[in-house]
Amino acid sequence: MPRSRLGELEEQILLTVLRLGGESYAVPVARELGRLTAREVSPATAYMVLRRLEGRGLLVSSVGTPAPERGGRPRRFYRVVDEQALPALRESRNAMLALWDGLEARLGPS
Amino acid sequence: MTARNRAPFLLRLAVRLLPEDARAEVLGDLIEHWSLDVGRRPRAARGLWLMRQPAAALAARLRFGREGEGLVSPARWSEAGISRLDLKLGLRMLVKHPWLTLVVVFALGVGIPASLAPHHLIDAVLDESPPFDEGDQVVGVVGRNQESGRQEPLRLGDYESLRTRLTSFASVGAALLRDVNVISDDGRAEGARGAEMSASSFALTRVPPVQGRALTAADEVVGAPEVVVVGHDYWRSRLGSRPDVVGSTLRIGGVPTTVVGVMPEGFAMPSREQLWLPLRRRAIDYADGLGPAVWVYGRLAEGTSRGEARAELAAVGIRRDVPDDRGRVRADAVAFSALSIGTPTGMLAAFLFIAQGVPLVLLLIACGNVAILLLARTANRSGELALRTALGASRSRIVAQLFVETLVLALLATGVGLLGMHLIVERVTPGFDLPFWVDLGVTPEVVLKALGLGVASAVFAGVLPALRATGSSPQRTLQAAAGGLGGFRFGRVTGALIIVEVGLGVGALFAAGMTYRMFAAIDQETSVAMQTSRVLVASMQVPSSEPGGDRDEADETRIARIASMQEALARRLAAQPGVRSWAFSDATPGGGRFERRGRVEGDEFPPDFPGLPVVTSRVEPGFFGTLGIEPLHGRTFERGDVPVEAGQAPTRVLVNTKFLDRRGLDYRGAVGLTMRISDPGEAPTGPWMEIVGVVPDLEASLGQAIFDGTPMAYLPAAPGSVHPLTLVIDLGEDPTAFAPVLRRLLADADPTAILGDVVALDQLPNTAALVQRTASGVLVGLSLIAIVLSTAALYALMSFTVARRTREIGVRIALGGRSSRIVAAIARRQLRQLVVGVVLGAGFWAVAFTSLGGAGAFQGELGVAVRSWPTVLSITAAIVVATGLSACLAPILRGLRIRPVEALRVDA
């Protein structure tokens, strides 16, 4: 059981990493999240959230090779730790489903 | 991406707000996103995205920073009661009190950047790392004289002996600076800053070329093909940004050289260079066993500190096989910037240290003044604050609100100040040829420091007065507020601040006035009109014809080449229509090359005393005639005065009036005397020369004298004896139109010669004018700040006093008190502070000028200007007094217009 529930942005970014194959870095995460949610997230924000998630044991990171399009700076790749991340996401999903239960008719089609 | 790490400023600022270990990676992410995604958006959208990044980074750190890493969290802010409403109120106060806003923004907007500027300038120039990847690991390696501790350049032999023996360095490189002459396809010769640089230098910097390749070790082999790597600026300005430049040929020093690479913009290793040739070892380099002086630098090995590198250099030592030099010099690691600028020591270091502290004192004074103004404003609201307290607002809540109001002011002032600083730097720095690693611009670090100072100013000027304003019990405050201003009193500190500001205002205004008077007097001392608008001044060089530069050419050959060029150019000038006369010299008119010592026959100095300072310049016989200057006494040089050979000592000399003034000699009587010149540190044993003429002070005539002019001695120049050369040509109208003609004539005379700056005489760079303008500007600015602040403070205090004593004034008027006595009662304290400040400020300068001994050391117009100090001081004091009185006048008149009935009704 994770120490505390995931925040909204933490959850969205963790899900985005999963969608990107379970391993990614801040730039495509921010891009994909913006595409799916119409919420523009700065790569700096995405990076800090990824780092926070790593601190909570939900991700692990590794440093890639420097790239010229980044001014010679390396990328930091984050990979999902299934044993920690999936239970946290399930809990979050179940909580949301419990809240949504019975309200579909009220909301109508998306 | 360029060598200068040209990520947009806002991205660099954004990453500075993040934890240090995340900055490099996040900057990479932002650059990638910026170049690949954001770059496709419209310009306005790109700008908006950039502007959001610092806020996004700060918010991300606040929300998602690891425990203990984040800054103050929004939760903590809300506990203190800081909310958006406070910000709104703060903004409203800006509008409600426009004059106060203006004064505070002025005071802090000048004070904060001014307090940062010295530290920023010193930081940007000294102890600066080059803008490379992990640039702080790139350091300079210099020689250190074991006896004096002074920095000395290392030699090529030192570099070769060190580079293979050091383990604290991952790599070591060297560069031999050399101006090179590049001949274009149409035969034009142009100079360029270049260097022979080791191939290891390119790898050491980790900056890859944007085209082609960098130099390699194979290029350094003697006999290898001649190759060159060019800089981005050179490729753009001189080679027309040709896409096919790699593989093309340049004639460098007459030698066909293949361009093999182009470096990115901003790369100018080791300082300002734009052409890089292989550093090759030649036997002639070691004629003295040491080789030429080179710049040596290296990248520290991973995990190695500069201290560890210094220890290794000291232990490893330099191996010099020259008997007189063994053990004299040891190697040392210094900041990369110290290679060109050196490390300040002694008095200079102390001065720089003090220079960083002085503006902070001014900022403190400005903050104190702002505190007075804000306290006065807060005093006006004491009733409101007391009521809020009575209704349940905590003291911390009210203090927080007052702090936010001040913070809004301070941040506005900081923004205005930084914008001003940015505009000034943008305007001024293009005029300076700075090394590539110097960045005087507003950097993220400067912004953060300025914001920090802004917050600190808000705390000092806002929180402390707020605590004072909220210190009394609400009931007492409400009662007192009914008849006055809540029992506030301004203490002695306030009075002392006013006195200091008034004194500073008098002092700075007087200094500005005297500076203006003295410089104007120096200008008036121009005793001769020069035909400055008819004369063209051109600088030129004759570089060595050998690929290795000057070190490959013998002295005699060189002199002969220079003399041949002069002769060939002179023939062409003689045949050119419009050219009236010309002459070569070793310096521009009014300038001189060498600072030496001069003695006149019969002077009273001891025999071994080398003499008083004199600057010498070598000129051809027609020099003064070309400038249209007649000698004041005697004559100028004739052909017979010129030494036959370049190395021969002259027997005739000309001196200027300043030379004779310094020695107390009569102008007419000086002709016929003899004098000798010696170099600094040498005994006065040079040959005696006859003074054949006295000429005017050219520096003053051109308005270039900073203070009192320079004593000059002119020596006749033999052909080939001066280099680099200055050519003065008398042309008539619009001399600058002759510049292209001169370039062609010079190319015809010697295709390898390099023509430098070509300007009309009246357009010569005028350092003196710059110094005068800067000094006057700084002093006027300081006096303006001090006077505005003191005036505002006096007005605020007087207003506060009148408001606080409304009832008392009403009673006095009702009892028939005379206006003069009422004014005296109201204004006594502030007027006393004004008078004391003026007396102290004026008294300081009066003592200083009196100590000069009646300014007897200054002659002529300058002496008249200096002796006018009592008048200038009186006028200055009168201005400051009048300004202070006018500040007090409105509140006093307001006080006299108080109607007793209304004043007494306030109490009821």
Interface residues (C-beta under 8 A of the other chain):
Chain A: Y25 A26 V27 A30 R31 S42 P43 A44 T45 A46 Y47 M48 V49 R51 R52 G55 V63 A67 P68 E69 R70 G71 G72 R73 P74 R75 R76
Chain B: M1 N5 A7 A14 V15 L18 A22 A24 E25 V26 L27 G28 D29 L30 I31 E32 H33 S35 L36 D37 R52 Q53 A56 A57 A59 A60 R61 R63 F64 G65 R66 D133 R206
